[in-house]
Amino acid sequence: MGPQHAYGLAARLEQVAEHPLMLNQGTLYPALVRLEQNGWIKGSWQKTENNRDAKYYAITRAGTRALEKQTDRWHRLAGLVNKLLVDEQ
């Protein structure tokens, strides 16, 4: 997935979510600001397909590394939770 504007990101998240996902501007925009401040995404102003100005966000190398690290942490956590649940049965 290439650079996306906030509305496009929200639409894509809703599309791939297995359960209804309600994202509002009060949730998404502050998250994008934090990600950009951390250097994990980079925003640039571009024209949309409707010729409107929108800030498009793309993941940076640092963002890719952070994503890989967090994904690994989630997999380990899920494995631990799975062990706990299996051991209790």
C-alpha positions as CSV (number, residue, x, y, z in Angstrom):
1,M,0.0,0.0,0.0
2,G,1.5,3.3,-1.0
3,P,1.0,6.7,0.6
4,Q,-2.6,7.4,1.7
5,H,-4.5,10.3,3.1
6,A,-6.3,10.0,6.4
7,Y,-9.7,9.2,4.8
8,G,-8.1,6.6,2.6
9,L,-6.4,5.0,5.6
10,A,-9.7,4.9,7.6
11,A,-11.5,3.3,4.6
12,R,-8.8,0.7,4.2
13,L,-8.8,-0.2,7.9
14,E,-12.6,-0.6,7.8
15,Q,-12.2,-2.8,4.7
16,V,-9.7,-5.2,6.2
17,A,-11.1,-5.3,9.8
18,E,-12.9,-8.5,10.6
19,H,-15.2,-6.7,13.0
20,P,-16.8,-3.2,12.6
21,L,-14.2,-0.6,13.3
22,M,-15.3,2.9,14.2
23,L,-12.5,5.4,13.6
24,N,-13.3,9.1,14.1
25,Q,-11.1,12.1,13.5
26,G,-10.5,12.4,17.2
27,T,-8.8,9.0,17.1
28,L,-7.1,8.9,13.8
29,Y,-5.6,12.4,13.4
30,P,-3.8,12.4,16.8
31,A,-2.4,9.0,16.0
32,L,-1.1,10.2,12.7
33,V,0.5,13.3,14.4
34,R,2.2,11.0,17.0
35,L,3.5,8.6,14.3
36,E,4.8,11.6,12.3
37,Q,6.5,13.1,15.4
38,N,8.2,9.8,16.1
39,G,9.5,9.7,12.5
40,W,7.6,6.5,11.7
41,I,5.5,8.2,8.9
42,K,6.1,11.2,6.7
43,G,3.3,13.4,5.5
44,S,3.3,15.5,2.3
45,W,0.5,17.6,0.8
46,Q,-0.8,16.3,-2.5
47,K,-3.9,16.6,-4.7
48,T,-6.5,13.8,-4.3
49,E,-8.3,12.2,-7.1
50,N,-11.0,14.9,-6.6
51,N,-8.4,17.6,-7.0
52,R,-8.5,18.5,-3.3
53,D,-5.5,19.1,-1.1
54,A,-4.9,16.3,1.4
55,K,-1.9,15.3,3.5
56,Y,-0.7,11.9,2.3
57,Y,1.2,9.7,4.7
58,A,3.9,7.1,3.9
59,I,5.8,4.8,6.3
60,T,9.5,5.6,6.7
61,R,12.4,3.1,7.2
62,A,12.2,3.9,11.0
63,G,8.5,3.2,10.8
64,T,9.0,-0.1,9.1
65,R,11.6,-1.1,11.8
66,A,9.2,-0.1,14.5
67,L,6.3,-2.0,12.9
68,E,8.4,-5.1,12.6
69,K,9.5,-4.8,16.3
70,Q,5.9,-4.2,17.5
71,T,4.6,-7.1,15.3
72,D,7.1,-9.4,16.9
73,R,6.1,-8.2,20.4
74,W,2.4,-8.9,19.6
75,H,3.2,-12.4,18.2
76,R,5.1,-13.2,21.4
77,L,2.3,-11.8,23.6
78,A,-0.3,-13.8,21.6
79,G,1.8,-16.9,22.1
80,L,2.1,-16.4,25.8
81,V,-1.7,-15.8,26.1
82,N,-2.3,-18.9,24.0
83,K,-0.1,-21.0,26.4
84,L,-1.9,-19.7,29.4
85,L,-5.3,-20.6,27.9
86,V,-4.2,-24.0,26.7
87,D,-2.5,-24.8,30.1
88,E,-5.8,-24.0,31.9
89,Q,-7.8,-26.5,29.9
